[in-house]
Amino acid sequence: MTFRVYSGPRGSQSISPLEKDRHLFKEFSVLDEAMSWARHINDSGRVALLVEGDDGTRLTKQQIVTALKNPEAREPHDHAA
């Protein structure tokens, strides 16, 4: 599994799928590592714009901020019957 964290300068807006190739990203094998990197980016004067995984995970800029404020919120939702 691969998770990519896309980043940009502070003040950047969320990115669309077509804009991804114009942004820096770093890959991780676990979502927790990707979220730790997103926190590092946000704390260092840049901004995490998108977290995207091979499993269909997609967190926008605002969802990343919310998940970093409330770690339980980023857990995948169970699809219980």
C-alpha positions in Angstrom: 0.0 0.0 0.0 1.2 3.5 -0.8 0.1 6.8 0.6 1.2 10.1 -1.0 1.2 13.4 0.9 1.1 16.4 -1.5 2.3 19.7 -0.2 2.6 23.4 -1.2 3.4 26.8 0.2 1.4 28.2 3.0 -1.8 29.7 1.6 -2.2 27.2 -1.2 -5.7 26.0 -1.9 -6.8 22.4 -2.1 -5.7 20.7 -5.3 -7.7 18.8 -7.9 -6.6 15.5 -9.4 -5.5 17.3 -12.5 -3.2 19.6 -10.5 -1.4 16.8 -8.6 1.5 16.6 -11.0 2.5 20.3 -10.2 2.9 19.6 -6.5 5.6 18.0 -4.4 4.7 14.7 -2.7 6.3 12.1 -0.5 5.3 8.5 -0.3 4.7 6.3 2.8 3.6 2.7 3.2 1.3 3.4 6.2 -1.3 6.1 6.7 0.0 6.9 10.2 3.4 7.8 8.7 1.7 9.9 6.0 -0.3 11.8 8.7 2.9 12.3 10.8 4.5 13.8 7.7 1.5 16.0 7.0 1.7 17.3 10.6 5.4 18.0 10.1 4.7 19.9 6.9 2.0 22.0 8.5 4.3 22.8 11.5 7.2 23.8 9.3 5.6 26.7 7.3 4.2 24.7 4.4 0.8 23.0 4.1 -0.3 19.4 3.4 -2.8 19.7 0.5 -3.8 16.1 -0.1 -3.3 12.6 1.3 -4.1 10.0 -1.3 -3.7 6.2 -1.0 -3.8 3.3 -3.4 -6.7 1.9 -1.4 -8.9 4.9 -2.4 -8.1 7.0 0.7 -8.4 10.7 -0.1 -8.1 13.5 2.5 -8.3 17.1 1.4 -6.5 20.0 3.0 -9.4 20.7 5.4 -9.9 17.0 6.2 -6.1 16.7 7.0 -6.4 19.7 9.4 -9.4 18.1 11.1 -7.8 14.7 11.4 -4.6 16.3 12.9 -6.7 18.1 15.5 -8.7 14.9 16.3 -6.7 11.8 15.5 -9.7 9.5 16.0 -11.5 11.3 13.1 -9.0 9.9 10.6 -9.7 6.3 11.3 -11.5 4.6 8.4 -15.2 4.3 8.9 -16.5 0.7 9.3 -18.9 -0.4 6.7 -20.9 -2.6 9.2 -24.1 -4.2 7.9 
